[in-house]
Amino acid sequence: MDPDRKNSEEVAEPLLAYRNPEFLESTPARTLRIVAEYVEPQTRLRKAGVQNTVVFFGSARILPRDVAEEKLRAIENAGGEGGSKPSRHVLRQARRDLEMSRYYEDARELARLITRWSLAVSSQGRFLVVCLGGGSGFMEAANRGATEAGGKSIGFNIKLPMEQKPNPYITPDLSFLFHYFFMRKLWFAQPARALIVFPGGYGTMDELMEFMTLIQTGKIGHHMILLYGSRWWKTAINFRWLLRSGTISEEDLRLLRFVDSPSNALELLKKFIRRDRTVRAFLQRAVP
C-alpha cells in the first residue's frame, strides 16, 4: 500500500471501555454489570425519594376476578351449539382460578390501603412505597391498588428466557429490570420494612425462605412477615411439624404472622411500623 495513502486514511478512534458493548457484555465485565445493578437502582430510588418499602410476593398466575369469571363463563358455554364440552380438568382449573382470584382482589385492596396511609403520612407518599416484582398476578394487583390510591409503586422486574413484561400499573420512573436474581433480591430486602406473602409457587417460596433466613441469622434488621391466607399457607407448609421436628425453634416461628383480610394486615403493619423509632416523627401526622 502507498504510505502516503495510508497516512491520509482516517484511522477509526477506539471505543472507551465503558462504551464498548462487546466488552460490557463479556465475562470479564461481569463485576461491572453487578455493580451497575446496585448503583443504578440506588440512584433512582434516592432521586424518587423512596425511603421505605412494603414488599409483596405471590404467584404471577393469579387472575383478577373479572378475568377469572369471564374465563369460566367461556368454558362453561363452550359445549353449546354443537361444540365440544370442556374436560373436567379444564373446568376444575377455571373454577379454581375464580376461587383464587379473591386473593388478587385482596392484594389490590391492601396495596390501596397501605398507599393511602403513606399519603396521609407524607403528601407525596414516599414514606412507605409498595414494592413488587413487576410482572402479572399479585405483582399486578398490588401495583394496581397503589395506582388507584393515587400513589407510587415499584416494579423490580427480572430478565427471563420466557419474557416477563412489566405490568401497566408500575410508576414509570420506578420500573426496573434486573439480570441477576441476587441483585434483585438485595433491592427487595434493603429498603423493606415488611414483607407480605400471598399464595405462590417456587419463586414465592424461594423469596419467603430467603427473607426468613436473613432475619433469622441477623443479616437484616427485624422485619414483619405476614403470610396472607392462613388456610392456604398452613396447608402448603406445615410450620408446626417443622417445630415439632426440631428443625426450627419457637422464636423462628414467631417471625411469621398469618392474616386473612386487608384491614387486619394494615393494622398489624401500622402497629409494627409505629414501634420503629426512625420513623416515629413521620407517623405523628398519620391518620389513625
VODO-102266 format. One record per residue (C-alpha): x negated, y, z negated. Coordinates in Angstrom, 2 decimals, always signed. Each point is the difference from the previous one (the first is absolute). Example, Ala and Ser with C-alpha at 12.3 -4.5 7.8 and 13.67 -1.06 7.14 Angstrom:
residues 2
       c1       c2       c3
   -12.30    -4.50    -7.80
    -1.37    +3.44    +0.66
***
This chain:
residues 288
       c1       c2       c3
    +0.00    +0.00    +0.00
    -1.17    +3.52    +0.80
    -1.29    +1.53    -3.31
    +1.42    +3.40    +0.95
    +3.43    -1.57    +0.54
    -0.20    -1.86    -3.30
    -0.81    +3.18    -1.89
    +2.81    +1.87    +1.66
    +2.63    -2.60    -0.97
    +2.02    +0.81    -3.08
    -0.84    -2.38    -2.85
    +3.03    -1.13    -2.03
    -0.12    +1.24    -3.58
    +0.17    -2.87    -2.53
    +3.03    -0.18    -2.28
    -0.20    +0.99    -3.64
    +0.19    -3.18    -2.07
    +3.24    +1.05    -1.75
    +1.61    +0.68    +3.41
    -1.05    -3.26    +1.57
    +3.09    -2.31    +0.07
    -2.05    -3.06    +0.93
    -2.21    +0.44    -3.05
    +2.82    +0.91    -2.38
    +1.88    -3.17    +0.90
    -3.06    -2.21    -0.33
    -0.89    -2.33    -2.89
    -2.91    +2.20    -1.25
    +2.44    +2.91    -0.40
    +2.44    -1.91    -2.20
    -1.14    +1.89    -3.10
    +0.81    +3.30    +1.69
    +3.49    -1.24    +0.88
    +0.60    -1.10    -3.58
    -1.13    +3.36    -1.36
    +2.23    +1.77    +2.54
    +3.02    -1.97    -1.27
    -0.76    +1.32    -3.47
    -0.86    +3.63    +0.73
    +2.61    +0.77    +2.67
    +3.04    -1.06    -2.10
    -1.49    +1.71    -3.06
    -0.34    +3.25    +1.94
    +3.51    -0.13    +1.42
    +1.65    -0.90    -3.31
    -1.79    +2.87    -1.75
    +1.01    +2.40    +2.76
    +3.62    -1.11    -0.37
    -0.21    +0.52    -3.77
    +0.89    -3.60    -0.86
    -0.79    -0.58    -3.67
    +1.66    -3.28    -0.97
    +1.85    -2.75    +1.83
    +2.59    -2.68    -0.68
    -0.78    -2.97    +2.21
    +2.75    -2.22    +1.41
    -0.83    -3.51    +1.24
    +2.37    -2.51    +1.59
    +0.83    -1.96    +3.12
    -0.15    +1.63    +3.42
    +2.81    -2.33    +1.16
    +2.87    +1.34    -2.12
    +2.74    +1.74    +2.02
    +2.15    +3.05    -0.76
    +3.54    -0.99    -0.96
    +1.64    +1.37    +3.15
    -2.49    -1.82    +2.23
    +0.47    -3.26    -1.92
    +3.81    +0.33    +0.22
    -0.15    +0.64    +3.73
    -2.31    -2.97    +0.50
    +2.34    -2.32    -1.91
    +3.08    +1.21    +1.92
    -1.76    -0.57    +3.32
    -0.95    -3.55    -0.98
    +3.46    -0.83    -1.37
    +1.63    +1.28    +3.21
    -2.46    -1.75    +2.29
    +2.12    -3.17    +0.19
    +3.03    +1.80    +1.41
    +1.12    +0.08    +3.64
    -1.68    -3.27    +0.91
    -3.42    +0.92    -1.42
    -2.14    -2.47    -1.90
    +0.47    +0.00    -3.76
    -2.98    +1.09    -2.08
    -1.76    -2.72    -1.96
    +0.50    -0.31    -3.74
    -3.59    +1.04    -0.49
    +0.42    +3.23    +1.98
    +3.25    +0.82    -1.79
    -1.49    -0.78    -3.42
    -2.99    +2.20    +0.77
    +2.21    +2.92    +1.04
    +2.05    -0.29    -3.20
    -3.19    -0.14    -2.03
    -1.27    +3.15    +1.76
    +3.22    +1.79    -0.96
    -0.33    -1.12    -3.61
    -3.63    +1.16    -0.17
    +0.86    +3.35    +1.61
    +1.26    +1.23    -3.37
    -3.62    +0.22    -1.07
    -0.73    +2.25    +3.00
    +2.75    +2.37    -1.12
    -1.23    -0.11    -3.61
    -3.57    +0.86    +1.08
    +1.36    +2.85    +2.08
    +2.02    +1.34    -2.95
    -2.87    -0.39    -2.46
    -2.41    +1.89    +2.25
    +2.63    +2.72    +0.36
    +0.37    +0.28    -3.80
    -3.76    +0.07    -0.61
    -0.49    +2.68    +2.64
    +2.79    +2.15    -1.42
    -1.59    -0.24    -3.43
    -3.38    +0.94    +1.46
    +1.57    +3.01    +1.70
    +1.51    +1.04    -3.33
    -3.46    -0.08    -1.57
    -1.72    +1.76    +2.89
    +1.89    +1.87    +2.71
    -2.21    -1.53    +2.69
    +0.40    -3.54    -1.33
    -3.73    -0.61    -0.27
    +0.09    -1.16    -3.61
    +1.12    -3.53    +0.84
    +0.02    -1.18    +3.60
    +1.50    -3.25    +1.22
    -2.65    -2.11    +1.73
    +0.58    -2.96    +2.34
    -1.72    -2.22    +2.53
    +1.51    +1.92    +2.90
    +1.85    -2.81    +1.79
    +3.55    -1.35    +0.00
    +2.14    -1.66    -2.68
    -0.50    +1.38    -3.49
    -2.69    +2.33    +1.30
    +2.53    +1.65    +2.30
    +2.63    +0.01    -2.75
    -2.10    +1.96    -2.48
    -1.39    +2.44    +2.59
    +3.60    +0.53    +1.11
    +1.28    +0.66    -3.52
    -2.78    +2.53    -0.68
    +0.81    +1.80    +3.26
    +3.71    +0.09    -0.84
    -0.88    +1.65    -3.33
    -1.89    +2.71    +1.89
    -3.44    -1.08    -1.15
    -3.22    -1.37    +1.41
    -1.13    -3.61    +0.08
    -3.15    -1.85    +1.00
    -0.48    -2.82    +2.50
    -3.22    -2.03    -0.26
    +0.26    -2.08    +3.15
    -2.41    -2.76    +1.03
    -1.22    -1.00    +3.46
    +1.02    -3.62    +0.62
    -0.12    -2.40    +2.96
    +3.81    +0.24    +0.07
    +0.39    +3.76    +0.09
    +1.80    +1.46    -3.02
    +1.48    +3.30    +1.10
    +0.45    +2.81    -2.52
    +3.63    +0.56    -0.92
    +1.56    +3.37    +0.95
    +0.54    +1.17    -3.60
    -3.65    +0.47    -1.01
    -1.06    +3.63    -0.50
    -2.10    +0.61    +3.17
    -3.04    +1.48    -1.75
    +0.05    -2.88    -2.51
    +0.00    -2.81    +2.55
    -3.24    -2.02    -0.08
    -1.40    -2.95    +1.93
    -2.61    -2.35    -1.50
    -2.15    -2.72    +1.50
    -1.31    -1.42    -3.28
    +2.51    -1.58    -2.39
    -2.19    +0.68    -3.03
    -0.22    +3.73    +0.74
    +3.76    +0.14    +0.42
    +0.40    -1.77    -3.36
    -2.39    +2.47    -1.60
    +2.22    +2.89    +1.08
    +3.09    -1.78    -1.25
    -1.63    -0.40    -3.41
    -2.05    +3.16    -0.54
    +2.71    +2.71    -0.22
    +2.77    -2.35    -1.23
    +1.82    +0.51    -3.29
    +2.40    -2.89    +0.46
    +0.71    -2.95    +2.25
    +3.52    -1.14    +0.94
    +0.10    -3.40    +1.69
    +3.03    -1.25    +1.90
    +0.46    -3.56    +1.33
    -2.64    -0.92    +2.55
    -2.29    -2.58    +1.51
    -3.72    -0.67    +0.10
    -1.03    +3.63    +0.43
    +2.20    +1.18    -2.87
    -1.28    -2.76    -2.30
    -3.59    +0.85    +0.92
    +0.50    +3.69    -0.78
    +1.82    -0.72    -3.28
    -2.67    -2.40    -1.25
    -2.77    +2.39    +1.03
    +1.56    +2.82    -2.06
    +0.63    -2.27    -2.99
    -3.58    -1.27    +0.05
    -1.43    +3.53    +0.20
    +2.09    +1.10    -2.99
    -0.67    -3.21    -1.96
    -3.76    +0.40    +0.45
    -0.01    +3.74    -0.71
    -1.23    +0.97    +3.46
    +2.80    +2.54    +0.29
    +1.86    +1.81    -2.75
    +3.28    -1.28    -1.36
    +2.73    +0.12    +2.60
    +3.64    -0.95    -0.25
    +0.99    -2.99    +2.13
    +3.73    -0.44    +0.63
    +1.26    -3.15    +1.70
    +3.28    +0.87    +1.67
    +2.56    -2.80    +0.05
    -0.50    -2.06    -3.16
    +1.81    -3.08    +1.26
    -1.99    -0.07    +3.24
    -3.35    +0.46    -1.73
    +0.64    -2.50    -2.78
    +0.95    -2.55    +2.65
    -2.96    +0.80    +2.24
    -2.62    -0.01    -2.78
    +0.37    -1.83    -3.32
    -1.96    +2.44    -2.14
    +1.10    -1.79    -3.17
    -1.52    -3.23    +1.28
    -3.29    +1.81    +0.57
    +0.18    +1.16    -3.62
    +0.86    -3.46    -1.36
    -2.81    -1.50    +2.08
    -2.47    +2.37    -1.63
    -1.10    +1.56    +3.29
    +1.25    +3.45    -1.05
    +0.57    +1.61    -3.40
    +2.95    +1.84    -1.55
    -1.91    +3.22    +0.61
    -0.32    -0.87    +3.69
    +3.74    -0.63    +0.19
    +0.70    +3.40    -1.54
    -1.52    +1.63    +3.08
    +3.29    -0.75    +1.76
    +3.50    +1.42    -0.41
    +3.06    -1.32    +1.84
    +2.65    +2.40    +1.33
    +3.25    -0.43    +1.91
    +1.25    +3.49    +0.76
    -1.50    +3.25    +1.35
    +1.18    +1.95    -3.06
    -1.63    -2.43    -2.44
    -3.25    +0.03    +2.01
    -0.04    +3.81    -0.01
    +0.55    +0.23    -3.76
    -2.82    -2.43    -0.72
    -2.27    +1.90    +2.38
    +0.83    +3.35    -1.65
    -0.63    -1.42    -3.46
    -3.36    -1.40    +1.08
    -1.15    +3.15    +1.83
    +1.00    +2.26    -2.90
    -2.48    -1.79    -2.25
    -2.88    +1.08    +2.27
    -1.66    +3.06    -1.55
    -1.47    +1.11    +3.33
    +3.45    +0.63    +1.48
    +1.93    +1.12    -3.08
    -0.19    +3.68    +0.95
    +1.64    -0.70    +3.34
    +2.76    -2.05    -1.58
    +1.11    +2.83    -2.29
    +1.81    +1.43    +3.03
    +1.57    -3.31    +1.04
    +3.72    -0.50    -0.11
    +1.14    -2.61    -2.53
***
